[in-house]
Amino acid sequence: MALEARIRELGSRHQALEAQIQDEMSRPAADDIRLRELKRQKLKLKEEMEALRGQMH
């Protein structure tokens, strides 16, 4: 159960990062460094979620 809660929490953070990425990309002069950092964080969260899902099975 704790793993499921952690995965949900990470999923929420993953979605929030996606929203920030979309917001930054919609700006006329998007900050490439910020975009790269947000995408890196999002990928790290995805990898962590996948690792936790692997532990569940």
C-alpha atoms as a printed R data frame, in Angstrom:
   type eleno elety resid chain resno      x      y       z
1  ATOM     1    CA   MET     A     1  0.000  0.000   0.000
2  ATOM     2    CA   ALA     A     2  2.813  2.434   0.816
3  ATOM     3    CA   LEU     A     3  4.318  1.835  -2.619
4  ATOM     4    CA   GLU     A     4  1.024  2.670  -4.300
5  ATOM     5    CA   ALA     A     5  0.762  5.922  -2.346
6  ATOM     6    CA   ARG     A     6  4.340  6.846  -3.296
7  ATOM     7    CA   ILE     A     7  3.622  6.091  -6.962
8  ATOM     8    CA   ARG     A     8  0.508  8.306  -6.833
9  ATOM     9    CA   GLU     A     9  2.511 11.109  -5.223
10 ATOM    10    CA   LEU     A    10  5.208 10.839  -7.880
11 ATOM    11    CA   GLY     A    11  2.522 10.754 -10.570
12 ATOM    12    CA   SER     A    12  1.069 14.003  -9.263
13 ATOM    13    CA   ARG     A    13  4.490 15.646  -9.284
14 ATOM    14    CA   HIS     A    14  5.074 14.274 -12.799
15 ATOM    15    CA   GLN     A    15  1.823 15.892 -13.997
16 ATOM    16    CA   ALA     A    16  2.722 19.186 -12.316
17 ATOM    17    CA   LEU     A    17  6.077 19.199 -14.104
18 ATOM    18    CA   GLU     A    18  4.325 18.519 -17.414
19 ATOM    19    CA   ALA     A    19  2.093 21.543 -16.780
20 ATOM    20    CA   GLN     A    20  5.153 23.684 -16.027
21 ATOM    21    CA   ILE     A    21  6.828 22.451 -19.217
22 ATOM    22    CA   GLN     A    22  3.759 23.290 -21.286
23 ATOM    23    CA   ASP     A    23  3.530 26.709 -19.644
24 ATOM    24    CA   GLU     A    24  7.187 27.453 -20.364
25 ATOM    25    CA   MET     A    25  6.873 26.250 -23.967
26 ATOM    26    CA   SER     A    26  3.890 28.531 -24.539
27 ATOM    27    CA   ARG     A    27  5.966 31.605 -23.724
28 ATOM    28    CA   PRO     A    28  7.261 33.595 -26.696
29 ATOM    29    CA   ALA     A    29 10.849 33.375 -25.401
30 ATOM    30    CA   ALA     A    30 10.951 30.015 -23.647
31 ATOM    31    CA   ASP     A    31 13.926 29.458 -21.359
32 ATOM    32    CA   ASP     A    32 15.745 26.463 -22.853
33 ATOM    33    CA   ILE     A    33 17.767 25.835 -19.697
34 ATOM    34    CA   ARG     A    34 14.623 25.796 -17.547
35 ATOM    35    CA   LEU     A    35 12.879 23.503 -20.035
36 ATOM    36    CA   ARG     A    36 15.810 21.097 -20.019
37 ATOM    37    CA   GLU     A    37 15.837 21.011 -16.207
38 ATOM    38    CA   LEU     A    38 12.072 20.455 -15.976
39 ATOM    39    CA   LYS     A    39 12.258 17.636 -18.508
40 ATOM    40    CA   ARG     A    40 15.167 16.057 -16.620
41 ATOM    41    CA   GLN     A    41 13.172 16.158 -13.375
42 ATOM    42    CA   LYS     A    42 10.132 14.688 -15.124
43 ATOM    43    CA   LEU     A    43 12.188 11.822 -16.559
44 ATOM    44    CA   LYS     A    44 13.715 11.110 -13.138
45 ATOM    45    CA   LEU     A    45 10.223 10.869 -11.622
46 ATOM    46    CA   LYS     A    46  9.076  8.545 -14.410
47 ATOM    47    CA   GLU     A    47 12.065  6.269 -13.864
48 ATOM    48    CA   GLU     A    48 11.403  6.181 -10.120
49 ATOM    49    CA   MET     A    49  7.729  5.322 -10.688
50 ATOM    50    CA   GLU     A    50  8.673  2.510 -13.052
51 ATOM    51    CA   ALA     A    51 11.183  1.122 -10.533
52 ATOM    52    CA   LEU     A    52  8.533  1.147  -7.789
53 ATOM    53    CA   ARG     A    53  5.995 -0.545 -10.068
54 ATOM    54    CA   GLY     A    54  8.596 -3.227 -10.735
55 ATOM    55    CA   GLN     A    55  8.880 -3.844  -6.994
56 ATOM    56    CA   MET     A    56  5.124 -4.374  -6.757
57 ATOM    57    CA   HIS     A    57  5.168 -7.325  -9.166
